[in-house]
Amino acid sequence: MSSSRRWRWLAATAAALSLLATACSGSAGQSTDGAEVARKDRYGGTLNIGLGADPGGVDSAVVNQVWRTVARALADSLVFYNPETKQVEPWLAKSWTASDDARRYTFELRDDVTFHDGTKLTAEVVKANLESLNRPGIHSSAKTVVQGIKTIKTPSEHEITVEFAEPNAAFLVSLSRAYVGIVSKKTAELPVEERQKWLDGSGPFYLEKYVPNQSIVLKKRDDYDWAPKYFEHNGPAYLDKVVYKIIPEDSVRNGAVIGDEELQFIYWVNAKYLPQFESAGLTISKTLNPATGTELPVNTSSKFLKDVRVRQALQIGTDRDEFVKIDSGGVDQAATGPLSKDNPYYSDQSALLKYDPERAESLLEQAGWTRTGSDGIRVDADGVRLSLRAPEDDPGWQVLQDQWKKLGIELVLDPPLPAEANEKLLSGEYDIAYWYASSPDPDVLRANYGTTTGSNRSFIADDDKKGQELDRLLQEQNQTIDKAERQKLVDEASRILVEQAYEIPVSNDVDVWAHSPRLHDITPVGLDQYLINAWLAKK
């Protein structure tokens, strides 16, 4: 999986829009107020969106990060997560029931939904979708959603029941994510490598063409009429076409969106370009990631990091304010816990994350790293250097490299090939890794750090008592329906994660978009981009 920082600096800066978005500036020459334009006059036009790098495919169940762009326009989900109420609402499923123990979920599907190929949404199609996510090659974010399913039954054409072996309180929110978007049965049954190139979804647009490293072209579905009530939109999308253009060079992409001919919208805006865009009259929008942001799983099986004191030295030896200032130009927020402040189960652990380099050095000395070599790196009694290996090399990691060197810790930046990244992050060959989540549910912590179920990205051992206590809390929060009780479990799990330094939360990314003032009403939900209401004013 690519980290958010890889995307930020390859594509220009990590990005997307949310309901917390704040519009900055407008065009002095723009005479048309979007609110004054009747809905019937909003139809038509092509929206051109600039990407700094090819996403690697079009199916977010297979390819990471494409859920931020193309995927949400192509495939709808069973349920919709309302970012204002932070509640799950109907979408392709018009109603559902959940058992008191959160093991069994029964969904009643709409009977008027079709895919672009003309086939209908049925319970059997949804069953095929869920089953398709539990196979090799599917991205871990999607695979985690269906982990633990015991049975899937379809008692009628539009009724489906999913039963888990263990309680799963996060299932409904997880189903709202784009990487669990519902595709046609034919698409669901395709080999994984084929799903990267093509999909037939239930969304308001269909894939017309994908030319890797050049463009992705979407066209409107005229028969679409099942957007969530949240959008207050009946019928098809306003835009006729959406074209994602791959333009690697910042200067070319920036000039194109300012010119408003070749592009009208760009993602991943580097903070240094904001003054230029604002002076040109572009609309700037920002959002806070509702999940985690930049987090660094710590490999506790590493010979250097088995000692909790070394891990804790890294935790409090990280100057998060400096990191944010350099890495994002001050746009991001310093992490104050494992979860973002926009997560409904946010837990403030800032007291354990206070920058304290003097205490960090003391912890290292207590752990036996008392001598320093001629290069400034600490060595143990056997002369072994305190050298850690990490899978990234970008400005953010270079900040950490510099900060930790001041403590006497070497950080070797050794990124793998992109195609090997996800596998190597889970292999344990790195001392410090990275991860990034976007789901607005605390179960992302179990998915990443759980040992009974989850990816165990910190490689917590069976004899690690604190680690096993953490796992118990993470499993239990996913089995708890009562919000107050679940919050207590998340609070305690968050404290252990930070206190034991199983992970190092660094920053919560505030994603940035810039677009022409002619473009109106791209509705954000978390980090997902929704185009159903988007429209372009006439020049």
Secondary structure, 3 states (H helix, E strand, C coil): CCCHHHHHHHHCCCCCCCCCCCCECCCCCCCCCHHHCCHHHCCCCEEEEEECCCCCCCCCCCCCCHHHCCHHHHCCCCEEEECCCCEEEECCEEEEEECCCCCEEEEEECCCCECCCCCECCHHHHHHHHHHCCCCCCCHHHHHHHCCEEEEEEEECCEEEEEECCCCCCHHHHHCCHHHCCECHHHHCCCHHHHCCCCCECCCEEEEEEECCCEEEEEECCCCCCCCHHHCCCCCCCCCEEEEEECCCHHHHHHHHHHCCCCCEECCCCHHHHHHHHHCCCEEEEEECCCCCEEEEECCCCCCCCCHHHHHHHHHCCCHHHHHHHHHCCCCEECCCCCCCCCCCCCCCHHHCCCCHHHHHHHHHHCCCCEECCCCCEECCCCCECEEEECCCCHHHHHHHHHHHCCCCEEEECCCCHHHHHHHHCCCCCCECCECCCCCCCHHHHHHHCCCCCCCCCCCCCCCHHHHHHHHHHHHHCCCCCHHHHHHHHHHHHHHHHHCCCEEEEEECEEEEEECCCEECCEEECCEEECCCCEECCC
